Amino acid sequence: MLDTILISLLIVAICVLLLGVKVFFVKGGKFPNTHVSGNKALRDKGIGCVQSQDREARQKPRFSIEEWENSGAEEVK
């Protein structure tokens, strides 16, 4: 049982080391940006991140003043 745990921890440690070679051994190294906004080809096609689009949509007012008045909604205080 202990052997299995130690072998598993060793495999995980080796994987982390291999995934982080650039970060650990290159001066100023960092993990690559895998976010949609970090991909130039997707930006050129106009494809954006859903989270960013959602954040922008939430900042826009839900109704314009004219739509608000025509909807019959009461004034919120």
Z-matrix of the N, CA and C atoms (Angstrom, degrees):
N
C 1 1.461
C 2 1.535 1 110.52
N 3 1.318 2 116.19 1 -47.51
C 4 1.464 3 120.44 2 -179.73
C 5 1.530 4 110.43 3 -65.11
N 6 1.342 5 115.62 4 -36.16
C 7 1.470 6 119.20 5 178.95
C 8 1.527 7 111.12 6 -61.95
N 9 1.326 8 116.94 7 -41.35
C 10 1.463 9 121.44 8 -179.79
C 11 1.521 10 110.97 9 -63.64
N 12 1.321 11 116.74 10 -42.22
C 13 1.471 12 120.84 11 179.29
C 14 1.521 13 110.65 12 -65.04
N 15 1.324 14 117.39 13 -43.98
C 16 1.468 15 120.69 14 179.99
C 17 1.522 16 111.54 15 -65.35
N 18 1.323 17 117.49 16 -40.39
C 19 1.466 18 120.47 17 178.12
C 20 1.522 19 110.18 18 -65.42
N 21 1.330 20 116.70 19 -40.57
C 22 1.474 21 120.49 20 178.55
C 23 1.525 22 110.78 21 -63.27
N 24 1.328 23 116.81 22 -44.53
C 25 1.474 24 120.34 23 178.44
C 26 1.524 25 111.15 24 -63.37
N 27 1.312 26 117.47 25 -37.93
C 28 1.460 27 121.20 26 178.40
C 29 1.529 28 110.42 27 -65.05
N 30 1.321 29 117.22 28 -43.59
C 31 1.470 30 120.90 29 179.10
C 32 1.527 31 110.36 30 -63.41
N 33 1.322 32 117.65 31 -43.81
C 34 1.474 33 121.24 32 178.83
C 35 1.524 34 110.33 33 -63.01
N 36 1.333 35 117.45 34 -42.57
C 37 1.469 36 120.92 35 179.29
C 38 1.527 37 111.33 36 -62.64
N 39 1.318 38 116.61 37 -41.62
C 40 1.471 39 120.14 38 178.26
C 41 1.525 40 110.49 39 -64.55
N 42 1.323 41 117.08 40 -41.45
C 43 1.472 42 120.57 41 179.16
C 44 1.525 43 111.31 42 -62.96
N 45 1.319 44 117.00 43 -44.50
C 46 1.471 45 120.40 44 179.21
C 47 1.523 46 109.98 45 -62.92
N 48 1.308 47 117.38 46 -42.16
C 49 1.462 48 121.05 47 179.18
C 50 1.533 49 110.89 48 -62.65
N 51 1.332 50 116.69 49 -44.41
C 52 1.468 51 119.52 50 -179.44
C 53 1.528 52 112.00 51 -68.74
N 54 1.327 53 118.05 52 -36.40
C 55 1.462 54 120.29 53 177.76
C 56 1.534 55 111.57 54 -69.27
N 57 1.306 56 116.48 55 -28.02
C 58 1.457 57 120.08 56 -176.66
C 59 1.512 58 114.92 57 -103.26
N 60 1.328 59 118.33 58 19.30
C 61 1.470 60 120.94 59 -178.20
C 62 1.523 61 110.97 60 -54.48
N 63 1.326 62 116.89 61 -47.68
C 64 1.462 63 120.59 62 -178.20
C 65 1.526 64 111.12 63 -64.45
N 66 1.320 65 117.05 64 -38.22
C 67 1.460 66 121.17 65 -178.34
C 68 1.513 67 110.78 66 -71.54
N 69 1.323 68 116.96 67 -42.91
C 70 1.462 69 120.74 68 -174.15
C 71 1.520 70 113.41 69 -80.05
N 72 1.317 71 118.95 70 -34.57
C 73 1.454 72 121.16 71 -169.72
C 74 1.529 73 115.55 72 -111.50
N 75 1.313 74 119.17 73 -7.06
C 76 1.458 75 121.45 74 179.07
C 77 1.522 76 108.06 75 -107.53
N 78 1.324 77 116.33 76 130.03
C 79 1.454 78 120.21 77 -179.97
C 80 1.529 79 109.19 78 -64.98
N 81 1.321 80 116.65 79 126.47
C 82 1.456 81 121.33 80 -177.87
C 83 1.520 82 112.88 81 74.35
N 84 1.321 83 116.71 82 14.44
C 85 1.455 84 120.40 83 -179.31
C 86 1.518 85 111.53 84 -71.38
N 87 1.301 86 115.70 85 148.55
C 88 1.458 87 120.80 86 177.50
C 89 1.517 88 108.51 87 -148.78
N 90 1.323 89 115.50 88 161.93
C 91 1.447 90 119.72 89 178.10
C 92 1.526 91 108.88 90 -67.70
N 93 1.324 92 117.60 91 145.94
C 94 1.469 93 120.16 92 179.76
C 95 1.527 94 111.37 93 -66.59
N 96 1.308 95 115.99 94 149.12
C 97 1.457 96 121.41 95 177.76
C 98 1.521 97 108.20 96 -81.02
N 99 1.318 98 116.68 97 109.27
C 100 1.460 99 120.80 98 -178.71
C 101 1.519 100 111.81 99 -101.19
N 102 1.311 101 116.74 100 8.96
C 103 1.462 102 121.31 101 179.43
C 104 1.525 103 108.92 102 -73.33
N 105 1.317 104 116.89 103 151.25
C 106 1.466 105 122.08 104 -178.25
C 107 1.529 106 110.57 105 -56.32
N 108 1.321 107 117.04 106 -39.95
C 109 1.466 108 119.83 107 -178.33
C 110 1.525 109 111.93 108 -68.59
N 111 1.319 110 118.61 109 -16.15
C 112 1.456 111 121.86 110 178.92
C 113 1.517 112 113.64 111 -87.07
N 114 1.324 113 117.87 112 -1.26
C 115 1.454 114 122.51 113 -177.25
C 116 1.528 115 109.25 114 -103.69
N 117 1.332 116 115.99 115 113.61
C 118 1.465 117 121.15 116 -175.76
C 119 1.528 118 112.30 117 -63.73
N 120 1.326 119 117.70 118 -38.70
C 121 1.466 120 120.85 119 -178.27
C 122 1.524 121 110.84 120 -63.85
N 123 1.326 122 117.69 121 -39.43
C 124 1.466 123 120.24 122 178.83
C 125 1.525 124 111.07 123 -70.17
N 126 1.329 125 116.80 124 -38.23
C 127 1.472 126 119.69 125 177.13
C 128 1.512 127 110.66 126 -62.65
N 129 1.347 128 117.65 127 -40.69
C 130 1.469 129 121.19 128 179.42
C 131 1.528 130 111.55 129 -62.97
N 132 1.327 131 117.23 130 -31.27
C 133 1.464 132 121.68 131 178.64
C 134 1.526 133 111.84 132 -83.33
N 135 1.325 134 116.68 133 -5.98
C 136 1.460 135 120.35 134 179.43
C 137 1.517 136 113.58 135 82.99
N 138 1.325 137 116.82 136 15.78
C 139 1.462 138 120.91 137 178.97
C 140 1.516 139 107.93 138 -88.14
N 141 1.321 140 115.44 139 127.62
C 142 1.454 141 119.90 140 -178.31
C 143 1.507 142 111.83 141 -121.04
N 144 1.299 143 114.79 142 176.73
C 145 1.454 144 122.43 143 179.95
C 146 1.532 145 109.59 144 -80.79
N 147 1.309 146 116.40 145 136.19
C 148 1.460 147 120.93 146 -179.92
C 149 1.526 148 110.38 147 -63.13
N 150 1.315 149 117.08 148 -39.47
C 151 1.472 150 120.17 149 -179.45
C 152 1.528 151 110.60 150 -64.17
N 153 1.327 152 117.28 151 -40.95
C 154 1.465 153 120.52 152 178.60
C 155 1.519 154 110.83 153 -66.85
N 156 1.321 155 116.94 154 -41.70
C 157 1.463 156 120.61 155 178.69
C 158 1.521 157 110.96 156 -64.45
N 159 1.321 158 116.78 157 -38.77
C 160 1.461 159 120.98 158 178.63
C 161 1.525 160 110.18 159 -65.11
N 162 1.327 161 116.80 160 -43.33
C 163 1.465 162 121.22 161 179.37
C 164 1.530 163 110.69 162 -60.98
N 165 1.342 164 117.19 163 -42.52
C 166 1.464 165 120.90 164 178.51
C 167 1.531 166 111.05 165 -65.64
N 168 1.320 167 116.78 166 -40.57
C 169 1.467 168 120.77 167 -179.06
C 170 1.522 169 110.96 168 -66.12
N 171 1.305 170 117.61 169 -34.66
C 172 1.467 171 120.83 170 -179.93
C 173 1.529 172 112.13 171 -71.86
N 174 1.324 173 117.31 172 -23.80
C 175 1.459 174 120.40 173 -179.74
C 176 1.522 175 112.11 174 -80.34
N 177 1.325 176 117.62 175 -21.54
C 178 1.461 177 121.06 176 179.43
C 179 1.525 178 108.72 177 -76.44
N 180 1.322 179 116.79 178 143.60
C 181 1.468 180 118.14 179 177.13
C 182 1.527 181 110.35 180 -64.72
N 183 1.320 182 115.88 181 145.69
C 184 1.457 183 120.23 182 -176.35
C 185 1.527 184 111.59 183 -68.52
N 186 1.318 185 116.76 184 -41.02
C 187 1.458 186 122.14 185 178.71
C 188 1.516 187 108.99 186 -125.64
N 189 1.320 188 115.88 187 149.10
C 190 1.447 189 118.41 188 168.41
C 191 1.520 190 107.05 189 -78.68
N 192 1.310 191 118.15 190 168.50
C 193 1.462 192 121.52 191 -177.91
C 194 1.528 193 110.12 192 -59.57
N 195 1.321 194 116.77 193 -42.80
C 196 1.462 195 120.62 194 -178.40
C 197 1.536 196 110.74 195 -64.05
N 198 1.320 197 117.32 196 -44.28
C 199 1.457 198 120.46 197 178.94
C 200 1.524 199 110.55 198 -64.76
N 201 1.320 200 117.15 199 -36.38
C 202 1.463 201 121.76 200 -179.05
C 203 1.541 202 110.18 201 -65.08
N 204 1.322 203 115.56 202 -43.49
C 205 1.462 204 119.20 203 -179.61
C 206 1.527 205 111.05 204 -68.64
N 207 1.321 206 117.79 205 -37.07
C 208 1.460 207 121.74 206 -178.71
C 209 1.530 208 112.80 207 -76.94
N 210 1.314 209 117.56 208 -16.26
C 211 1.462 210 119.32 209 -177.38
C 212 1.522 211 112.24 210 -79.61
N 213 1.312 212 117.13 211 -12.32
C 214 1.445 213 120.72 212 179.95
C 215 1.513 214 112.94 213 79.69
N 216 1.315 215 117.54 214 12.23
C 217 1.463 216 121.35 215 -178.71
C 218 1.528 217 108.92 216 -73.44
N 219 1.307 218 114.01 217 144.82
C 220 1.456 219 119.45 218 177.10
C 221 1.511 220 109.86 219 -77.93
N 222 1.294 221 115.79 220 156.65
C 223 1.448 222 121.07 221 -179.40
C 224 1.525 223 109.22 222 -71.74
N 225 1.321 224 116.41 223 130.99
C 226 1.466 225 121.96 224 -179.63
C 227 1.519 226 108.17 225 -94.03
N 228 1.321 227 114.74 226 129.11
C 229 1.475 228 118.47 227 179.38
C 230 1.493 229 110.47 228 -111.72
